[in-house]
């Protein structure tokens, strides 16, 4: 996923030079709903001034690049909560500090579709393994639901 160019210049500048940043969609009010709707997404909600956010972006971008290389369709996106307060207010139960990471299942605008990343380890391996685990559980749940529906129709 190439980065979107509608976010603020400050947002783009903050990511410039971070390896893999081209695989992170820069999200704001102008593009968030269109890009996130109906797809699985792992979103980093951050503040540019936050040292923890600054430290986490390299692992986040590297994870985005790894997923892109693997052909995994999860969208990696980043929201600057200073520039896009409206978006961040939607997920206030998940954004408990900066940065906050949330996995949204396809169509995930409802609380039951949100999975906040609550681990202190912010590495490529930790992000990758956590997302793969969520995707595996999502697939298993979909298969069980599909099987249940087929059995109900018999």
Secondary structure as the mmCIF struct_conf table of DSSP 4:
data_model
#
loop_
_struct_conf.conf_type_id
_struct_conf.id
_struct_conf.beg_label_comp_id
_struct_conf.beg_label_asym_id
_struct_conf.beg_label_seq_id
_struct_conf.end_label_comp_id
_struct_conf.end_label_asym_id
_struct_conf.end_label_seq_id
HELX_LH_PP_P HELX_LH_PP_P1 UNK A 2 UNK A 4
BEND BEND1 UNK A 5 UNK A 5
BEND BEND2 UNK A 7 UNK A 7
HELX_RH_AL_P HELX_RH_AL_P1 UNK A 9 UNK A 15
TURN_TY1_P TURN_TY1_P1 UNK A 16 UNK A 17
TURN_TY1_P TURN_TY1_P2 UNK A 19 UNK A 20
HELX_RH_3T_P HELX_RH_3T_P1 UNK A 21 UNK A 23
BEND BEND3 UNK A 24 UNK A 24
STRN STRN1 UNK A 25 UNK A 27
TURN_TY1_P TURN_TY1_P3 UNK A 29 UNK A 31
HELX_RH_AL_P HELX_RH_AL_P2 UNK A 32 UNK A 36
TURN_TY1_P TURN_TY1_P4 UNK A 37 UNK A 38
BEND BEND4 UNK A 39 UNK A 39
STRN STRN2 UNK A 41 UNK A 46
TURN_TY1_P TURN_TY1_P5 UNK A 48 UNK A 49
HELX_RH_AL_P HELX_RH_AL_P3 UNK A 51 UNK A 70
TURN_TY1_P TURN_TY1_P6 UNK A 71 UNK A 71
HELX_LH_PP_P HELX_LH_PP_P2 UNK A 74 UNK A 74
STRN STRN3 UNK A 75 UNK A 80
TURN_TY1_P TURN_TY1_P7 UNK A 81 UNK A 83
HELX_RH_AL_P HELX_RH_AL_P4 UNK A 85 UNK A 90
TURN_TY1_P TURN_TY1_P8 UNK A 91 UNK A 94
BEND BEND5 UNK A 97 UNK A 99
STRN STRN4 UNK A 100 UNK A 104
TURN_TY1_P TURN_TY1_P9 UNK A 106 UNK A 107
BEND BEND6 UNK A 110 UNK A 110
HELX_RH_3T_P HELX_RH_3T_P2 UNK A 111 UNK A 113
STRN STRN5 UNK A 114 UNK A 117
BEND BEND7 UNK A 120 UNK A 120
BEND BEND8 UNK A 123 UNK A 123
HELX_RH_AL_P HELX_RH_AL_P5 UNK A 124 UNK A 153
#
